[in-house]
Amino acid sequence: MADQGPRLTTAFGNPISDNQNSLTAGSRGPVLMQDYHLIEKMAHFNRERIPERVVHAKGYGAYGTFRLTRSLSEFTRAKVLTEVGKDVPMVARFSTVGGESGSADTARDPRGFALKFYTEEGNWDLVGNNTPIFFVRDAIKFSDFIRTQKRDPRTHLKPHWRRWDFWSLSPEAIHQVMFLYSDRGTPKSARFMNGYGSHTFSLWNDRGERHWVKFHFHTKQGIQNFSADEADEVAGKDPDYSSADLSTAIEQGDFPKWKVSVQLMPELDADTYRINPFDLTKVWPHGDYPLIEIGEMELNRNPENYFAEIEQSAFEPSNVVPGIGFSPDKMLQNRVLSYADAHRYRLGVNYQQIPVNQAKNADVQTYHRDGAMRTDGNHGAQVDYEPNSFGGPKQDPSFSEPPLRIQGDAGRYGWPGDDEDLYGQPKLFWTKVLDEGGRKRLVENIVTSMGDSPRHIQERMIAHWFKVHEDFGRGVAQGLGIDTAQAAAE
């Protein structure tokens, strides 16, 4: 075998056989804890930078309420999704992804859309983005992707060619890249953008029935975006524009609202559906699984102290309440582990005692003790083990989630090969979602961003654009001064 360069290993020198696919139980099964390479990558990644967040460092937020208008009692036992008309207090944090805490919040970047609902059954966190999709679908590639958005280790600058190199070699990212470089890549403010849970979650009821679910939050203020030139101009004049916009609107009583909807899929549909419903780079077509409106979210109170209430806020997909669960989504499976791990490092092992993170409406009873910055009574004289004979809190089997159906042997399973349609949904985005002006601006934004990329990366990326649509590929090629006939033949 020809020499292909240095061999990738773990931090202790163990050779890595596969750096593209997590170890799962079957091709669609959940990730296994024994995937030491994945855990090493993510645990190290979570600790690379202090003290700000590794991603989503620049953020702002507010408090509000969620009111359910349509019960989902047929599908779930979760009170937050079954008790109509009840106002559930919550807090939201919006953010850019790749920039540092002092960067401009109008930059072209996905926007974090993190929500924490203080329910009587415990905190429910929904940690998503302003996009229904993402760049990668296996968390083993996540840290590599994020590094392409960060600073070059040699120059400490942010050349764009790094991201285009990665994307050109990761065609599953095409759909999200098009979204990012469209007008929606530079929203004016959180008030004027949609939010999505993005991942596939599950709902389960008292009968042990499960449905897969996706959560959608559609702004009632209407979608408003900056053009690329406007975003650059505002970034130079007021890098905190979006943060100020939300705060000012709430201060003036102009409370922003979002329509909350879900898509529901019967559990067994996942076995035969034409796309993998747990693939974070794909959307569920609304014609197959229509949106069901279930409520409204309103933000109506600004924080009193940014650091205490927003910077120290900690959102994690592992915070679910009875009736809401996970899915075999590989990215979600890892985020359940990774987010809480990052919080313990960044804020300390007792981060749940910080007021913004505390369960407001549920009685907390655990055997967690000690640790840095313990601020409560540490449970006094109560014993710190279970089972015990002294009246300590006990398990309650009535809250057991129905078994998650999995199958298959442990292995590093790739995604479908040549038969997978990586370009179908991006093509619909080009032809159905964007109008003529939107397509023109998408091409212009991509050409500008790809300008510093080496020619071989440009050509490799243009080959993907041609597979999305011939007009798309030709437009980018012409903008970069590349022969379109040659590019189309690649």
N, C-alpha and C positions, 0 to 999 in steps of 0.2 A: 504493500500500500504506500502511495506517495506521501511524503512528509507534508502535513497540512498545518504545521505551526505548532506552537506550544499546546500541551494538553490541559484542558480545564480540570481543576481539582477543587475539593473542599478546602477550607482554611487549614486543614491538617494533612493535606496532600493526597487525599483519596480521589482517584479519577472519577470524573462525572460522565456517565454514559448518555444522559439526555438532559439538556438545559432548556428544553422547549415545552415539556409536558410534565405536569404534576403526576405523582403516583396515586392512582385512583382505583376503586373497586369497580371494574368494568369501564367501558368507554364513556358512559354517562354517570358513573357512580361518584360518590363523594370522595374528597381527598383523604388519604390515610395519614395518621399522625406519624407513622414511621418514615415519612418522606423527610429525612434529616437534611437533605440538600435544600429543599424548599424552606424549611424552618430556619436553617442557618442563614439563607439569603434574606429572608424577611426580618428575622431578629436583628441581624447586623444592620440592615437598611433602616430599621426603626431607630437605631441609636447613632446614626451617622452625623446628625447635626443637633446642636443644642444652642439655645433653649427653645427656639421656635419650632413649630411643626415642620416635619420633613416636607410635607405637601400641604396645601391650603393655608400657608402662613399668613397671607394678607386676607383679613376677613372682617366682617361687621355683622351685627345681628340685632334682634329685638324679640320681645315677648308678645304673646298673643293667645288666641283661643282657636280650638277646632270644634266645630259643631256638626254632628252627624244629622243628615236629613233623610237618609234611607238606610234601614237596618239590613245588615248582612247576616242575620241570625240563622239563615238557612245554611250558611257556609262556615260560620265561626262562632265560638263561644266568647270571644274577646269583647268585653263590655264597651270598649272604646269604639267598636264597630257594630254594636247592636243596640245601644241605648240612644234613641233618637231625641234630638233637642237638647242634649246635655252639653254644656260648654266645658271642654277639657283644656286646662291651661297648658301652654307649651312655650318653647323658646326655639328660635331659628338662628342659624349662622350661615352667611353666604360668603363665598371666598373665591379668589382665583386659585389655580392649582400650582403652577410652577414658580411663581415669583416669590421673592423674599418679603418679609413683613413690611418693608418700606417701599415696595414697588407700586406702580400705578394699578389701580383697580379697574381701569378701563382697557387693560391689555388684552390682546387676542389670546384667549385661554378659555378652557372650560370653566364653568362656575360651580363650585360646591353648593349644595342645597341640603343642609343638614337640619333635621327637625328632632326635637325631644318633647314627647308628650308625657305629662305627669298624670298618669292614670291611677285609679284606686287599686289596680292590680300590679303596680310597679311602673317604672319608666319604660316607655316604648320609643326607641330611636329609629328613625328612618334616615339613612345617610346616603344621599344620592347626588345627582348633578343636574344641570340645566339641559342635559341631553339624555335621551332614552337608551343610548348605546355607549360603548367605550372603545378605546384603542386596542386593547388586548382582552383575551377571554380566559387566560390561565395566569394565575398570580405569580407563577414562577418567572414570567416575563415582565412583571410590573416594575420592579426596581430598575431593570435595564431601560425600560421606556422612560421612567421619570428622570433618569440621569441624562437622557438626551435633551430634556427641558431645562436642566440645570447648567452650571458653568463648566466650561472646558477645563480639565485638570491642568493643562499646560499653560493656557493663557488667562484663565479665570474670566473669560468672556463667554458670550452666549451666541456662537455662530449657529445659524439655522441649519447648516448642512448636516449637523449631528442628528436632528430629528428626521430629516428627509432620508438619510442613510438607513435609519432604523425602519421607517415606514415603508420604504421601497423593498425591504426584505421581510416585511410583515404585512402582507396584503389584507389580512383580516381587519386592519386599521382603516381601510379606505373610506368606509361609510362615515366614521367619526371625523376623519381628516376633512372630508368635504363639509361636514356640519361646522367644524371649527373655522374653516376659511370662508364660509358663507357669511352673510350679514349677522347671523346669530352667534358668531364667534366673538362679537363685541357688543353685548347688551348694554343699554344705558345704565341700568340699575337693576337690583333684585326685583323691584316693583314691576318691571316690564319684561320679565322672562318667566318661562315655564320651569317647573321642577319635576323630576322623575325619581322614583325609587330605583330605577334602572334595572336592578337585579330582579330575578324571579324569586319571589317568596312563596310561602304557602299559608293557606287558611285551613283550619281543621275545627270540626264541631264535636259535640258530645257523642255523636253516633260513630265517631272514628272515621268520618269521611274527610278527604283532603281535596282541596282545589289549589292549583297554582294561581298566583296573583301578581299583577304588576300595578304599581301605584303611580298616578298622574296628578300633577298640580298645575292647572292652567290659569295664568294670570287674568284677572278681571279688569286690569288696567290696559290691556292690549299689549302686543309685542312691539317694543321699540328698541332699535339698535343704532349704534354709531356706524357711519362709514369708516373705512380704514383711515382716511385722512382726518376725520373728525376725532376718532379715538386717539390718534397720535397727538393732535393739537390739544385735546383735553388733558392727556397724560402729562404734557409739558406745563400746562397752566394750573391744573388742579388734580394731582395724582390720587386724591381721596374723593373724587367727584361722586362715585356711586355710593360710597359710605355715607356721605353727607346728604345725598338725595333721599335715602330711606329715612335717616334720622329726622331730617327737616319735615318730610311729609307726615310722619307720625306726630312730631311736635305740633304741627299745625292742625291736627285732627283729621288729616286725609289718610285714613287707615287703609293700607293695601290689602286686597283680598285675592284668594285663589279658589277656583272651583276644584274640588277633589273628586277624582274618578278612579275606578279600577277596571282592569281587564281580568276575567276569570276563565280558567281552563280546567275542566275535569281532570283528575289525576291521570287516568289511563290514556287521555288524549296524547300525552307526551310521548307515549310509546310509538305512535304511528304518525304524528304530525310531520309535515313535510320539511320543517326546519327543526333544529335542536332548540327547544324552548328555554334551555339553560345557557345558551350562548349569548354572552353579554354584548357581542358585536351585532346582534340581530334584534329587530323589533318584531312584535306580534302584529301582523296585519289586522287593522280594525275591522275589516270585512269578515274575518274569521272569528275574532273575539272582540266584540264592540265595547266601547267605553260605557261604563255604568256610573252615572253621577251619584255620589253618596254624601257629599257634604261641602263645607266651606271652611277655609282657614283665613283668619284675619290677624294681622300684626297691629297692635295698638298701644304698646308701651316700650319706650326706650330704656336701655340699661342705665343704672345710676353710675356704674363704674366699669369702664371697658375691660380692664385687666381681670377684675374679679368675676365678671359675669359673661364675658365673651372670650377673652384670651384663655381663661381657665375652663371654659365649657368643654366637655368631653363627650363626643357622640360615638356610638359604637353599634354596629349591626347585631351584636350579641344580646342587646337589650330588647327582648321580645316579651310579650305577655301571653298568658294562656289563650290559645286559639290562633296565634300567629306563629309561624315557624319558618324554617329555611328550605332550601332546595339543593339539588346537586350542582348548582351553578358553581364552577370551580373558583371564580373570583370571590363570590360571596362566602364560600366555605373558608377561604383564607382570611377574609376581612373579619370574620367572627373571631378569629384568633389574634390577628395582627393589630386591630385598632385598640383593644384593651391593653395589649402588650405595650403599645406606643404610649398610652396614657400613663401606665405605671412608671414608665421611664421618665416621661416629660414632666408629670405632675406629682409623682410619688404613688406608693402603693395604696394610700388612703384617699385617692383623688375623688372617690365617691362621696366623701364627707364635705367637699367644697359645696357651698349652698346651691350654686346653679346646677350641680350634678345630682344633688340629693333627690331621693324619691319624696315628693311633696305630699302625696295622697295615699301612700301605702305604708303599712307597718313593716319595717325592716328588721329581720331577725336572722342573724348569721352567727357563725363561730369564728369569723375572722378576728384576729387579735393583733395588737402591737403594730410594729412598722413605723417608719419615719412619719412625722407630722400627724400622729394620732390626736384628734382634737375633741373626741367625745370622752365619755367615762370608761371606754374600753370594756364595756359590759360588766363593770364592777366585779363582784365576787362570783358571778355565774361561771359554771364550769365551761371549759373550752374544747369539749369533745362530744361526740355523738356516735352511738346512743349513750344516754346517761340516765341515772335514776333520780335526777333533781329537777325535773319539770322543764328541761330545756326544749327549744323548738324542735319539732319532728317533721319528717317528710310527710307528704300528703299525696298518695297515689291517684287521687281523683283528678289531679292536674297532669297526668301522664299524656304526652302527645302520642298519637297513633304511630306505629312503626313506619319508618321511611323505607319504601321499596327500593332495594338496590340489588344488583346482580353483577357477576363477572369476577374474573381473577385479577389480583393486584398486578399492575403493570403501568408503564408510562405510555398512555394511549394518546396518539395524535388525533387531530380532528380529521374529518373526512378528506379524502385526497382530491383527485382530479374531478370527481363528481360533485364536489361542493360548489355551490353558487356563491362566490365571494362578491360578485359584481351586480347581482340582480337588484338588491335594495339600494345600493348607490346609484344605479341607473334610474330607479324610480325617483330618487331624491333629485337627480338632475332634470328629469323630464316632467315630473308631476309637482314637486314641492317648490322648486325655483322657477321664477318667471324669467323672461329674457334679460332683464336688468340684473337679477340675482345671479344668473349664470355668468354674465359678463364680469361682475364684481368678483365672483369666486375665482375665475381665471386670473384676473388682475392680481388678486391677493396672493394666489399661489405663485405666480410668476415673480412677484416682488420677494416673497419669502425664499424661493428656490434660487435666487440670483447668486448666492455665495456658495452654492453646492458645486462640487466637481462635476464635470460633464458626464461621467459614467453614472453618477447618482441621478442626475437630471434625466438621462435617457431611460434608466431603469424605472423611474417614477412615471415618466410620460407613457411608458408601455402600459402601466396600470390605468392611466386616464383614458387611453384608447379603448381599453376593455370595458370601461364604464360607458363611454359614448364617443364616437368618432369626432364629433364637434369639440368635445372637451379636450381630447388628446391633441387635436390640431391647434386649438387655441393656446394651450400651454406651450406646445412646441414652437409655434410662431413667436410667442412672447419671449421665449428664451433664445430665439435665433437658431433653432435646430431644424434641420431638413425634415419636413412632415412626412414625406414618403418613406424615408428611412426609419423614422420613429414608429410609423404605423406598422412596419414590417417586423419590428422587434418582437 
